[in-house]
């Protein structure tokens, strides 16, 4: 964890950035829960929960009803453990279909505010199964939230089901089988997140093969907390079409060249990388070098409420800190649609609007 975000003064997002149609390709549904919504979830589930002993934030979240200020304090964590605790504080209060409907609907509302017209949010299905929960009725809630969100805010959503690397391949199979079963209900792909070192990509090879055979698209968090070899493995072992984070690709020139030549997109999350400490300082982030090397970069927020970032803010950081021109940003926005898992005709419709 590094508390420095570069300390440079950032301007608010320009009107150009706000109005640029964008797709968000690396967004965890659970990471979009804002403090007001977390407080609301806490009121819905006021029963005593497992004590978190969250000594890493300013609030001891021991299962009482959280106020909005409490929720804000939980998000002001100081290190990576604190971030995990914040994530847990949210997931422990997501219990019913109505909870998932609420957070999905609010996510759509926020995306619309950011000029985002399309998103492929990750859902931590692996975590739900790990906790022993059933998933189908929760997904019904998400789908209700998506339908209402699309109708009220004009944001289109397709889901990516996320398995957890360090829970192992047996748990991963459950996630993928569910994704296959629900693929007619706006599920477009699968991903793996979590501890890269504790859950090597090669363990998931057959799972990914099976997903692809059943018409699902493939992405994988890789090169976030470990080096380029993790990205090579995601590409070679998993045939991942996109790489989540890909931060450490820059350490291997051959890999950068391969990414550029193959047109493999990277879901770059600048603020997330700095806040988790995976990148030591904003100025050291390789986003500009990757872009200049011809890698198809897309820009995303990962867990916007927990990292205190927004999609337009991330675009503005590219401009203010890394000298991206408006034309460069237009390129990045185009990338976000080209790298999406939408059918070609739909991609073209969005691209025409840029
Ligand atoms: Zn992520």
Boltz pocket constraint, residues with backbone or C-beta under 6 A from the ligand:
constraints:
  - pocket:
      binder: B
      contacts: [[A, 26], [A, 28], [A, 193], [A, 221], [A, 244], [A, 302]]
      max_distance: 6.0
